[in-house]
Amino acid sequence: MTIDPQHLRIVEALIFASAEPVPERAMAERLPDGVDIPQLLAELEAHYAARGFTLARRGDGWAFRTADDLAESLKVERTQERKLSRAAVETLAIIAYHQPVTRAEIEEIRGVALSKGTIDILFAAGWIRPKGRRRTPGRPLTWATSDGFLDHFGLESLSDLPGVKELEAAGLLDARAAAGAYGNRAVEDSRLVDTAEEDETQLDLLDDETLLGIGE
């Protein structure tokens, strides 16, 4: 099928002008019915394959991103730290690997109560989103990672997340029993509590790449 140059320009402009990855459904709203959007995207992807920035898929959307092979040339040595508690890191990992998951299920996996602020921090960062309600008594809200999570960590889809064996091999996950996995616990009145959430002075300083064990 012949590609209409005007349709190609519209898709290109939509992606270029958007600060977030653009879903195909948003492109379809700007184009006539029946336009082959995957064909347009394939054409743009091929056109920019050898350029300074390329067309990349991020979850359900598409965005222009700097070409991977230019990373070293554009690297700027700068330390950027985020204050995230151990609870926030563990919660994000649980959501990423067990989604969709409810708050109660997160607490069950971690073995400690979860403060409301932990979910709020991850939601404000744009890394998690409400996925819907579980069809169980009380209809609890479930949580899943967002396209912003994929884009921030340079993942095309959730299938690109490292597996448990890979994390263990890289020394990023304790292969032993869960007894030592969460050292940030204490007992109070015969129940487990999260000391990181009780004492804000114990926040861990983690950079973006350390957060999920991405990079060195």
N, C-alpha and C positions, 0 to 999 in steps of 0.2 A: 504494500500500500504506500502510495506517495505521501510524504510528510508535508504538511502545509507550513511554510516557514513562519507564518504569523502565529500559528499555534505553538510552535517551538519557542518563539520569542516570548510569548505570554508565560509559558511554564518557566522559562529561564528567569524572567523578571520576578515572578512570584517567589521563587526560591531565593534569588539574590536579595530581594527586599525584606525577607522575613528573618527575624532574629532567632526563630525556632525552626526545627525541621518541619517541612510542609507536607501534610498527608495528601495522598492522591485524591481523596474525596474533595479537598479544598481546591485542587486544580480543576477537577471536573465541574465545579460550580462556575468557573470562569471560562469554560470552553463549551462549544456546541455539543449536543448529544452525539454519541457514537464515536467521538475522537479516541483513538488508541493511545491512551496516556502511557502505558508501559513502553510503547514504541518510541514515543517522544523522549522519555527518560533514558532509554537505551541510547538514543542518538546523542543526547546531551552528555551522557556518561562517556561515550566514545570520544566525543569532541574535546572534552576536558581531561582525558586520561593522561595526556603528556604535558599538561599545563601546570602552572604554579599552584593552582587549587583544583580539586576534583569534586565530582558529584558523589556523595556518599549516602547510603541508606542508614537511617537511624530509627529503629523500631518501625512504626507505621509511616514515618515521614522521610523527606529527602532534604539534604542541605549541602551547601558548598563548604568544603573543608580544605585546609592546607594539605598539599600532597605529602604523603608519609615520608618520602625520600628526602624532603627538604627540612625535616625536623632538626637535624644537627646544625644546618646552616642558619636557622632562625632561632636557635636555642638562646635564651637569656637566663643566666644563672641568677635565680632569685628565690629566696626562701619564703614561702607563703604558708602560714600555719593556720589551722582551724582548731578551735577548742571544741572537741567532741569527747564526751564521756565514753568509757568502756561500754556502758549500756547502749549508747547510740550506735556504736560500731557493731556490737553484737546484734542489735535489733535490725539494722540495715541488712546485715548478712543473712539473718533468718528470713526476712521478707524476700530477699533476692532469691534464695534457694528453696523456699517453701510456699511462695505465693500461689493463689491468694491466701492470706492467713489472717486470723482475727487476733485481737489484742490478747485474749485469753490463751490462744494457742502459742503466741510469742512468749507469754509468761510461763507456760507449761514447758516449752523447750528450754528456756533459760533457767527455769527453776526459781525465779525471783519475781517479785511484783514489779510492774513497769509503770514509771511515772508518766503522767499525761504529757509532760514537757518533752520527753524523748521523741514521741511521735510528732509533736508540733515542730521540733527542730528539723527533722527529716522532711516533713511536709513543706516547711518554709523554704528549705533548700531546693525544693522541686525534684527531689529524688524518689518520693513515694506518692501514691495517689489512692483514693478510695476506689475499690474494685466492685463494690456492691455489697449486699447483705446476705449472710448465710441463712439458708432455709432451715433454721433450728430455732428452738424456743428463745425468745428475746431478739431474734433476727440481728445478731451482732454484725457490725461493719467489718468488712475484710479489706486488707491493704495489699498493694502490689507496687512494684517499681514502675517508674514513669519513663517516657522517652528521654526526659531530661537526665535521668540516671544513666541511660545508655550513652547519650551524647557526652556527658561529663567524663565518663570513663572510657570513651572511644570504642564502644561495643556496637556492633551492627545489630545483634539480637541477643536474647538471653542465652542462646545456645553457645555463645562465645565466652560465657563465664567459665572460669577454670573449675575442673571437677575436683572432688574431694581428694582423690589420689594425687592429683597435680599439686594441690595445696599442701598435702602432707610431704610430698617429695621436695617441695621448695622450702619446707620448714616453716610454712605459714599457718599450719594447723596441727595441733597436737594429736598424734595418732593414738594416744592412750585413751583410757576411759574418760568419760565426761567429768569425773570427779575433780580433775585439775584444770578443766577448760575455762572455768570462770572463777579465778582467784579472788575476784572483787566481791566476795560475799561475807556476810556475818550472820550470826543467829541472835535474834531478839525475841524474847517471850516465846521461845520454842518455834519460831517461824523464820524463814530465810528473808533477809532484806538486802537491798542493793546499796552498798555503802557509797558507791559513786554518785548515786542520786540523792543520798542523804547529806553528803558533804561536797559542796561545789568546789572546794579547794583541791579535790582529787581528780579534776578533769585532766584527761590525757591530751597532749599536744600532738596532733597527727596532721601530716600534710596530705594533699589529695591522693597521691599515689599510694601512700601507706594505708589509707583507709580500707581498701579491699585487697591489699597485697598485689597491686598492679605495678609493674615495673620492678626495679631492682630493690 
